[in-house]
Amino acid sequence: VRRLALLVLLAVLAAGCGSTVPGGGRKVTTPTPVTVVGTIPSQTGPAGNAARGKVVYNANGCGACHTFTPAGSTGKVGPDLDNLAASAKKANQGTLAQYVLSSIVNPNGYIVPGYPANVMPQTFGQKLSKQQLADLVAFLTQGS
Ligand code: HEC
């Protein structure tokens, strides 16, 4: 059901905003809707693209603090993002995608045990578009 919902979202997005920027995310030409209206269960916003998420990850310095094998990053300040699925299970804050999204937009909402609060930047929710966030989540949850 979830996969289908994502496909539907993707189709809606593709139809809704005819401008896809090659190279990703630098130029935002369409306004992001403030309210997302829908009946699709457990939706987390626009459908994400893992390849573009990698670009967002690298452009925002996530790798300086995080180890994540698909990005080739080896930061040690924050948790190893290769273990996200297990961490999400422990946190018990909804689905993996929901947990990852809230970890990025509201890092202090749940502090991973053993790590300090207020170290991860609190501003990604403002700085990144909904699409960029969805792409990041897709990148971080791939294969999970
Ligand atoms: C200055 C260092 C720093 C940067 C930069 C940073 N983070 Fe973090 N991050 C942390 C720390 C420390 C924690 C653990 C404390 C917490 O839960 O907020 C964390 C937690 C997380 C978690 C939860 C991990 C888990 O195991 O549950 C995710 C997901 C995450 N960061 C993703 C990102 C992404 C994506 C970026 C880039 C957009 C990023 N971080 C940038 C330091 C950082």
Boltz pocket constraint, residues with backbone or C-beta under 6 A from the ligand:
constraints:
  - pocket:
      binder: B
      contacts: [[A, 56], [A, 57], [A, 60], [A, 61], [A, 62], [A, 63], [A, 64], [A, 65], [A, 66], [A, 77], [A, 78], [A, 79], [A, 80], [A, 81], [A, 83], [A, 84], [A, 87], [A, 88], [A, 99], [A, 100], [A, 103], [A, 104], [A, 107], [A, 108], [A, 110], [A, 111], [A, 112], [A, 115], [A, 116], [A, 117], [A, 118], [A, 119], [A, 120], [A, 121], [A, 124], [A, 136], [A, 140]]
      max_distance: 6.0
